[in-house]
Structure formats: C-alpha cells, structure tokens
Amino acid sequence: MINRRQWFYRVGLIASAAAQSGSASLAAAEGVAKTERKPLDLSEYEPKSMLHVRESHVERARFAVIDFHTHISFSAKSAKGVELAPERRYLGTPQELLAVMDRKNIRAMANLTGGYEQGLADAVGRYDLAFPGRFYTFTEPSYSRFTEPDYPKLEAQAIEQAHRSGARGLKHSSLRQTVSMNATKNSTTTRIGLFTGVIFRATQNCSKPATAS
C-alpha cells in the first residue's frame, strides 16, 4: 500500500510523460506544416477588415468651401515629372467643373498648374476671366530652363509677366541641383520636392460667384 506522497509522485510522472509525448506530436505536426506551406500569391491576398464603423456619404458640403489644391491643367509635354512645354492640356471644361462644384458646394478652385507664357494666358482666359470668383490660376516656373546660366533673371521676368497675365499666385517646388563633371559633358539632375506656393495678391470677393450658363 502506497502513501499519499508516493501517489502524487506517480501521478506527476504520468502527467510529465503525457506532456512530453504531446509536445513531440505538436512539434512533428508543425514540421509537416512548414514543409507543406507555400508562399501566398499577392492576387490571393484578401485581408478582411476588422474595423467596422458607420459609413456616411456626404453629398454636399454644409458650408461653401474653397479647394486650394487642384490640377485642372497640365503641360502638353513632360518627362519624369518635369514640364517641358508651356502649352496646356485640360482635364475638363469650365462648365463640366462648375456642374460638380455647384453640386458639392465648392465655391472656388485654385488651379496650381496653370503653367507659364501663352499656356498660362490661355488657362486664365478659359477659367478665371470667363467665370470670375470660381477659378484662381497659379503660374509655375519653367523647370526645363533650370540649368541655363541666366535662369534666375529669366524666371523673375516670367513671374512678372505671369502676374500681368492674371495669375493669382506662384506654385513652385523645393529644388536641389546636383552637378557632376566628366571628360565629355556636364550631367545635371534636378530633383523636385515639397510643394510650396506664393499668393500674388488678395483674391476678389466671392460672395456672388459666377455659375455656368
């Protein structure tokens, strides 16, 4: 006959043996799973969101807003993000844009990529002058001439002309120029970074904005 201490000792031995056997089985199962596991193809990756919140669709802003960062027009020719031509291409007619703006209660839009030279004048005439108070076109530096020796003077003159042409501000980016020399030619790389802007003058009163006819 065994006493209580011996009985607990034997029970402990049995439990330990069972645990070791279970660990061995689990390790074996994990090893098989690792050998059978295949990389997950990106097309098969379909994560399910764990966040469930109420969704609201706001069809119209309660208060009239001014969208200060839009790109209604862009250069007809560009390379690696650098505009190479003053001519503009447009993403929509004034009437098309105004229809959306009136529906969403957008009082005015600032077009930051109005360009320069004749392209700027065309954008100002097409939007700003045709619908006063609804569009504000900004000019841009001619980055394609950035490496010319007299670029600062040329750009200063271009900004003055843009102001006279009706541009409401200057949209520019932080620029960093890296120049490397070799035996045959100069290699110049222009990197465009963070957007910044300068407003030329106070915008006109928008209390009675124009609408599309």
C-alpha positions as CSV (number, residue, x, y, z in Angstrom):
1,M,0.0,0.0,0.0
2,I,1.4,3.4,-1.0
3,N,1.0,6.6,1.0
4,R,-0.3,10.0,-0.3
5,R,3.2,11.3,-1.2
6,Q,4.0,8.3,-3.3
7,W,0.7,8.5,-5.1
8,F,1.2,12.2,-6.0
9,Y,4.7,11.4,-7.2
10,R,3.5,8.7,-9.6
11,V,0.7,10.9,-10.9
12,G,3.3,13.6,-11.6
13,L,5.4,11.1,-13.6
14,I,2.5,10.1,-15.7
15,A,1.5,13.7,-16.4
16,S,5.0,14.6,-17.3
17,A,5.3,11.7,-19.8
18,A,2.0,12.7,-21.4
19,A,3.1,16.3,-21.8
20,Q,6.4,15.3,-23.4
21,S,4.5,13.0,-25.8
22,G,2.1,15.8,-26.7
23,S,4.9,18.2,-27.3
24,A,6.6,15.8,-29.6
25,S,3.4,15.3,-31.6
26,L,2.9,19.1,-31.8
27,A,6.5,19.6,-33.0
28,A,6.1,16.9,-35.6
29,A,2.8,18.5,-36.9
30,E,4.4,21.9,-37.1
31,G,7.3,20.4,-39.0
32,V,4.9,18.9,-41.6
33,A,3.0,22.2,-41.9
34,K,6.2,24.1,-42.6
35,T,7.2,21.8,-45.3
36,E,3.8,22.0,-47.0
37,R,3.4,25.7,-46.6
38,K,3.5,27.7,-49.9
39,P,4.1,31.4,-50.5
40,L,0.9,33.3,-50.7
41,D,0.4,34.9,-54.1
42,L,-0.4,38.6,-54.0
43,S,-3.6,38.0,-56.1
44,E,-4.8,35.6,-53.4
45,Y,-4.2,38.0,-50.5
46,E,-7.7,39.2,-49.4
47,P,-7.5,40.5,-45.9
48,K,-10.7,41.2,-44.1
49,S,-11.0,44.5,-42.3
50,M,-11.6,44.1,-38.5
51,L,-12.8,47.7,-38.3
52,H,-16.5,48.1,-38.7
53,V,-17.8,51.6,-38.4
54,R,-20.8,53.5,-39.6
55,E,-20.3,54.9,-43.2
56,S,-21.7,58.2,-44.2
57,H,-21.9,59.7,-47.7
58,V,-21.8,63.5,-47.7
59,E,-23.4,64.6,-51.0
60,R,-22.9,68.3,-50.4
61,A,-20.8,70.3,-48.0
62,R,-22.8,72.2,-45.4
63,F,-20.6,75.3,-45.8
64,A,-19.2,76.6,-49.1
65,V,-15.6,75.5,-49.5
66,I,-12.5,76.6,-51.5
67,D,-10.4,73.8,-52.9
68,F,-6.9,75.3,-52.7
69,H,-5.1,72.4,-54.3
70,T,-6.3,71.3,-57.7
71,H,-4.7,70.4,-61.0
72,I,-7.1,71.4,-63.7
73,S,-4.5,71.7,-66.4
74,F,-1.1,70.2,-67.1
75,S,1.8,70.6,-69.6
76,A,1.3,69.2,-73.1
77,K,4.8,67.7,-72.8
78,S,6.7,66.5,-69.8
79,A,9.4,64.0,-68.8
80,K,10.0,62.4,-65.4
81,G,7.6,64.9,-63.8
82,V,9.3,68.0,-65.3
83,E,7.1,70.1,-67.6
84,L,8.8,70.8,-70.9
85,A,6.2,73.0,-72.7
86,P,4.0,76.0,-71.9
87,E,1.1,74.6,-73.8
88,R,-1.7,73.2,-71.6
89,R,-4.0,70.2,-71.6
90,Y,-7.2,70.4,-69.6
91,L,-9.0,67.8,-67.6
92,G,-12.4,69.4,-68.1
93,T,-14.2,72.4,-69.4
94,P,-15.3,75.1,-67.1
95,Q,-18.9,74.0,-67.5
96,E,-18.1,70.4,-66.5
97,L,-16.2,71.6,-63.5
98,L,-18.8,74.1,-62.4
99,A,-21.5,71.4,-62.5
100,V,-19.6,69.4,-60.0
101,M,-18.6,72.4,-57.9
102,D,-22.2,73.6,-57.6
103,R,-23.4,70.1,-56.7
104,K,-20.8,69.7,-54.0
105,N,-21.0,73.3,-52.7
106,I,-17.4,74.2,-53.8
107,R,-17.3,77.9,-54.2
108,A,-13.9,78.2,-55.9
109,M,-10.9,76.1,-57.0
110,A,-7.2,77.1,-57.2
111,N,-5.5,75.6,-60.2
112,L,-1.9,75.2,-59.2
113,T,-0.6,74.0,-62.5
114,G,-1.6,76.9,-64.8
115,G,1.8,76.8,-66.5
116,Y,3.6,79.9,-67.9
117,E,3.8,82.1,-71.0
118,Q,1.0,81.5,-73.5
119,G,-0.3,78.4,-71.8
120,L,-0.9,80.4,-68.6
121,A,-2.7,83.2,-70.5
122,D,-4.9,80.6,-72.1
123,A,-5.8,78.9,-68.8
124,V,-6.6,82.3,-67.2
125,G,-8.8,83.3,-70.1
126,R,-10.5,79.9,-70.2
127,Y,-11.4,79.7,-66.4
128,D,-10.6,82.8,-64.4
129,L,-11.8,85.5,-66.8
130,A,-14.8,83.5,-68.1
131,F,-16.1,82.7,-64.6
132,P,-14.8,85.3,-62.1
133,G,-14.6,84.2,-58.5
134,R,-14.8,80.5,-59.3
135,F,-11.2,79.7,-60.5
136,Y,-7.8,81.1,-59.5
137,T,-4.9,80.1,-61.7
138,F,-1.3,79.9,-60.5
139,T,1.8,80.1,-62.6
140,E,4.7,77.8,-62.5
141,P,8.5,78.1,-63.1
142,S,9.8,76.8,-66.4
143,Y,11.8,74.0,-65.0
144,S,13.1,72.9,-68.4
145,R,15.3,76.0,-68.4
146,F,16.6,75.5,-64.9
147,T,20.2,74.8,-66.0
148,E,20.5,77.9,-68.2
149,P,23.1,80.4,-66.8
150,D,20.7,83.3,-66.7
151,Y,17.7,81.3,-65.4
152,P,17.1,83.5,-62.3
153,K,16.7,86.6,-64.4
154,L,14.6,84.9,-67.0
155,E,12.3,83.4,-64.3
156,A,12.0,86.7,-62.5
157,Q,10.8,88.3,-65.7
158,A,8.4,85.4,-66.4
159,I,6.8,85.7,-62.9
160,E,6.3,89.4,-63.5
161,Q,4.7,88.7,-66.9
162,A,2.5,86.0,-65.3
163,H,1.3,88.4,-62.8
164,R,0.3,90.8,-65.6
165,S,-1.4,88.0,-67.4
166,G,-3.7,87.4,-64.5
167,A,-2.0,84.6,-62.5
168,R,-3.1,84.7,-58.8
169,G,0.0,83.0,-57.4
170,L,3.1,81.1,-58.0
171,K,3.3,77.3,-57.4
172,H,6.8,76.0,-57.0
173,S,8.7,73.1,-55.5
174,S,11.8,72.8,-53.5
175,L,14.6,72.2,-55.9
176,R,18.0,70.7,-55.4
177,Q,20.5,70.6,-58.3
178,T,23.3,68.0,-58.4
179,V,26.0,68.6,-61.0
180,S,28.7,66.1,-61.9
181,M,31.5,66.6,-64.4
182,N,33.2,64.2,-66.7
183,A,35.5,64.4,-69.7
184,T,32.8,64.7,-72.3
185,K,29.9,66.6,-70.9
186,N,28.1,68.1,-67.9
187,S,25.4,66.0,-66.3
188,T,22.7,67.8,-64.4
189,T,19.9,66.2,-62.3
190,T,17.0,68.3,-61.0
191,R,15.1,66.9,-58.1
192,I,11.7,68.3,-57.3
193,G,10.5,68.0,-53.7
194,L,7.9,69.6,-51.4
195,F,5.2,71.9,-52.9
196,T,5.2,75.5,-51.7
197,G,3.3,78.5,-53.1
198,V,3.1,82.3,-53.0
199,I,-0.1,84.2,-53.5
200,F,0.4,87.3,-55.6
201,R,-2.5,89.4,-54.3
202,A,-5.7,89.0,-52.4
203,T,-8.4,87.3,-54.3
204,Q,-11.5,89.1,-55.2
205,N,-14.8,88.9,-53.4
206,C,-16.5,85.6,-53.9
207,S,-19.8,86.4,-52.3
208,K,-21.6,86.2,-55.6
209,P,-19.8,83.5,-57.6
210,A,-20.4,83.0,-61.3
211,T,-22.3,80.0,-62.5
212,A,-22.2,78.0,-65.7
213,S,-24.6,79.3,-68.3
